[in-house]
Amino acid sequence: MSSPIDVDYAAVESIATVTANAALAGLFVGAGLSFARGRPASVTPTYMLNTCMNFALVGGTFETARSLFTKSRGCDDVLTTAMAGAVTGGGMMAMYRGGRAAAASGAVVGFAASAATRMLLDASERATDGETGDFQFPAWSPLQIVKDETDEGELRARMDAAMRGELSAEEEARTRDDFMRWKMRRAGGR
């Protein structure tokens, strides 16, 4: 007998995982808030439990909305995440503060925060090298990561050529600089 409800078990697992992770984060944040505010140790479990429940509620609501929007739209993109943030922010503000104005402001803030977060995460994914996971700055950025690509054999061959006088003064100076950088990196690695 088939079930009349089509259950997406991957979505259910994702919602449960996000909710559990949010609850765990809430425990640590609650403990931190309790200590930071100078509360007695006897109220720390209350802070932890309250923050845990709030984080779990927000995380579960967000992931449920995101899963529903992903399934209904057929894609998981910035708009899907932003809409889930709007639902979560609007719902939480309506529940905690009440009124349409609070719900509307919560929805706007949730939409903007979720969209910005998703865009930053997508940009950081695009900025990493897929094979090694090394971060790469865009080509236009004045900041660049220098990789050690000096081959010891090639460098020694250039040094030998410089000692025999086969290199121009400019090539000799560049070889000397490359050798000194290679030597410093090698000494630092020990």
Secondary structure as GFF3:
##gff-version 3
##sequence-region A 1 190
A	DSSP	alpha_helix	9	36	.	.	.	ID=ss1
A	DSSP	three_ten_helix	41	43	.	.	.	ID=ss2
A	DSSP	alpha_helix	44	73	.	.	.	ID=ss3
A	DSSP	alpha_helix	78	96	.	.	.	ID=ss4
A	DSSP	alpha_helix	100	127	.	.	.	ID=ss5
A	DSSP	alpha_helix	152	163	.	.	.	ID=ss6
A	DSSP	alpha_helix	169	188	.	.	.	ID=ss7
###
